[in-house]
Amino acid sequence: MFEQAYSFNQNISGWDVSNVTDTIKMFDETEELSDSNKFEIHTSFSSNNNWSYVWWESYCSESAMRSFTWMVRRKGSSVSAD
C-alpha cells in the first residue's frame, strides 16, 4: 500500500486493519516514516495475525517504549517489551 512511498510519514495507527489479510511490503521503502510513527502503527496493527513487520525492537526507541509502558500501566494493564 505504501511501498516506495519514500516521503510517507503519517501516524495511521487508528485505521481498522482487522480484515487485512496481507501486509507484506506494505511499508517497504517508506524511508521517511519516523520511529515514533512506526511504534504507534506497530502497536496498533500487530494485533492482526497477518501483521508482517517486527518493529517493536528494531524501530521503537527505548524512550518510546518506556512512554508506552507507562501509558498502559496507567490504564491498569501490563505490557512487556520482550
Secondary structure, DSSP 8 states (H G I E B T S, - for coil): --TT-TT-----TTS--TT----TTTTTT-TT--HHHHHHHHHHHTTSTT-----TTTTS-HHHHHHHHHHHHHTT------
